[in-house]
Every structure is written in C-alpha cells, then in structure tokens.
C-alpha cells in the first residue's frame, strides 16, 4: 500500500464526510451536514489545515489541524480537531502518516505546541505517545518549541 498525504481539496469534502460517518456511527445526518459546511469553509482558512491520506484515489484517513493563539503557551497552539480513519485501516500506517503530517504542518505554521483529545484505544494512545505526546488532563500535548519569555 502506497500512501499519499496531502492537503484536502474542496472535491474531497463529500468523501471525508462519508469517512467520518463510517468511522463514527454516533454522528447524526444533521451533524454530518453541518460538518461538511464547516469543512468547506476550513479549506480556505489560513489558520487551519484539512489533511487527507490516500491509497490511490481512496481516502483512508482525514484530520483537521486548527490553530489558536495562546497567552499561556506564548504562541500558537495547534489542535487536532478530528482524526478519522477508514475502519479496518488503523494498522496500515494511516494514523502514523497523518500524525507526522500534522506535526510537520504545525511546526511550519509556527506552533509552540500541538494538542488533541486523548485516544480511547490503548494502541492509538501508544502511537501518539511514540511521537512524543503526553497526557495533560483530558488532552494529549506535544511541545514543539521552547519559547522565550521577554521581560518588558
């Protein structure tokens, strides 16, 4: 399997929503329609990245990196807003490829930290920890750069 990780395109949104529906059966049709509207907007925002992982033309995974300024962290903090994997492809390197791309993009955008919700699955948690994330309350956190505090 040869994986390609890239920024999502507007034409990918419907396939991403289908993936989200298969990956999380708890979402209602209204929630998925609302998510599609938000994702169509996110494509054009400079403070977010919608990323897909493909095998050929099939989307096997998708995730959203959202940036926010943080006074506490003294810089931008990247948040993994969602990470969805096609059921049955969890062990095919899709999660690792997406997490590596999230990390790369967060660093390139100047983030001082990257955080996301603590995974419920032990194997998934281990993947995040292997990259360097640690549990910080209800979230996983990975410091990306040590920021210097300037005295005024």
C-alpha positions as CSV (number, residue, x, y, z in Angstrom):
1,X,0.0,0.0,0.0
2,X,1.4,3.3,-1.0
3,X,0.1,6.2,1.0
4,X,-0.1,9.8,-0.2
5,X,-0.7,12.5,2.4
6,X,-1.8,15.9,1.1
7,X,-4.0,19.0,1.9
8,X,-7.6,18.2,1.2
9,X,-9.4,19.8,-1.8
10,X,-13.0,21.0,-2.0
11,X,-13.8,18.0,-4.1
12,X,-12.7,15.7,-1.2
13,X,-15.3,17.0,1.3
14,X,-18.1,14.5,0.4
15,X,-15.7,11.6,0.7
16,X,-14.3,12.9,4.0
17,X,-17.9,13.2,5.4
18,X,-18.5,9.6,4.2
19,X,-15.4,8.5,6.0
20,X,-16.5,10.4,9.2
21,X,-19.8,8.6,9.0
22,X,-18.2,5.2,8.7
23,X,-15.6,5.9,11.4
24,X,-18.0,7.4,14.0
25,X,-21.5,5.9,13.8
26,X,-22.7,8.2,16.6
27,X,-22.9,11.3,14.4
28,X,-26.4,12.1,13.0
29,X,-27.1,13.1,9.5
30,X,-27.6,16.7,10.6
31,X,-24.2,16.8,12.4
32,X,-22.5,15.4,9.3
33,X,-24.2,18.0,7.1
34,X,-23.1,20.8,9.5
35,X,-19.6,19.3,9.5
36,X,-19.5,19.4,5.7
37,X,-20.4,23.1,5.7
38,X,-17.6,23.8,8.2
39,X,-15.0,21.8,6.3
40,X,-15.9,23.6,3.1
41,X,-15.0,26.9,4.9
42,X,-11.9,25.4,6.5
43,X,-10.3,24.7,3.1
44,X,-9.8,28.4,2.7
45,X,-8.7,29.4,6.2
46,X,-5.0,30.2,6.8
47,X,-5.3,29.1,10.4
48,X,-6.4,25.6,9.7
49,X,-5.3,22.6,7.6
50,X,-7.6,19.8,6.4
51,X,-5.3,16.8,5.6
52,X,-6.2,13.5,3.8
53,X,-4.3,10.2,3.5
54,X,-5.0,8.3,0.3
55,X,-4.2,5.0,-1.2
56,X,-4.7,5.7,-4.9
57,X,-7.9,7.7,-5.0
58,X,-9.5,6.2,-1.9
59,X,-9.4,8.4,1.2
60,X,-8.3,6.2,4.1
61,X,-7.9,8.9,6.7
62,X,-8.5,12.6,7.3
63,X,-7.7,15.1,10.1
64,X,-8.1,18.8,10.8
65,X,-5.4,21.0,12.4
66,X,-6.8,24.2,13.8
67,X,-4.5,27.0,15.2
68,X,-5.3,29.3,18.0
69,X,-3.3,31.9,19.8
70,X,-2.4,31.2,23.4
71,X,-1.1,33.6,26.0
72,X,-0.4,30.7,28.4
73,X,1.7,28.9,25.8
74,X,3.1,32.2,24.4
75,X,2.4,31.5,20.8
76,X,0.2,29.5,18.5
77,X,-1.2,26.1,19.7
78,X,-2.3,23.6,17.1
79,X,-5.2,21.4,17.9
80,X,-6.1,18.1,16.2
81,X,-9.8,18.9,15.9
82,X,-10.6,15.5,14.4
83,X,-8.9,12.4,13.1
84,X,-10.9,9.8,11.2
85,X,-9.6,6.5,9.8
86,X,-11.5,4.2,7.4
87,X,-12.5,1.2,9.5
88,X,-10.1,-1.7,9.0
89,X,-7.1,0.5,8.1
90,X,-6.0,1.5,11.6
91,X,-2.9,-0.6,11.4
92,X,-1.9,0.2,7.8
93,X,0.2,3.3,8.7
94,X,-2.5,5.8,8.0
95,X,-2.6,7.2,11.6
96,X,1.2,7.5,11.7
97,X,1.2,9.3,8.3
98,X,-1.5,11.7,9.4
99,X,0.2,12.4,12.7
100,X,3.6,13.0,11.1
101,X,2.0,15.5,8.6
102,X,0.1,17.2,11.4
103,X,3.3,17.6,13.3
104,X,5.2,18.9,10.2
105,X,2.4,21.5,9.4
106,X,2.1,22.6,13.0
107,X,5.9,23.3,13.1
108,X,5.8,25.1,9.7
109,X,3.0,27.3,10.9
110,X,5.0,28.3,14.0
111,X,3.1,26.4,16.7
112,X,4.7,26.1,20.1
113,X,2.6,23.0,20.9
114,X,0.2,20.5,19.4
115,X,-2.6,19.0,21.3
116,X,-5.5,16.6,20.8
117,X,-8.1,14.6,22.6
118,X,-6.7,11.5,24.5
119,X,-7.4,8.4,22.3
120,X,-9.6,5.8,23.9
121,X,-7.9,2.8,22.3
122,X,-4.7,1.7,24.0
123,X,-2.9,1.0,20.7
124,X,-3.9,4.5,19.4
125,X,-2.7,6.1,22.7
126,X,0.6,4.3,22.3
127,X,1.0,5.7,18.7
128,X,0.5,9.2,20.0
129,X,3.0,8.7,22.9
130,X,5.6,7.2,20.5
131,X,5.6,10.5,18.6
132,X,6.1,12.4,21.9
133,X,2.6,13.4,23.1
134,X,1.9,13.1,26.8
135,X,-1.4,13.2,28.6
136,X,-2.2,16.7,30.0
137,X,-5.5,16.4,31.7
138,X,-8.2,15.5,29.1
139,X,-5.9,16.2,26.2
140,X,-2.7,14.9,24.7
141,X,0.1,17.6,24.4
142,X,3.3,17.8,22.5
143,X,5.6,20.8,23.0
144,X,7.1,21.8,19.6
145,X,9.4,24.7,20.6
146,X,10.6,26.3,23.7
147,X,9.5,29.9,23.7
148,X,11.5,32.6,25.4
149,X,9.7,34.9,27.7
150,X,10.6,38.5,27.1
151,X,10.8,40.9,30.1
152,X,9.1,44.2,29.5
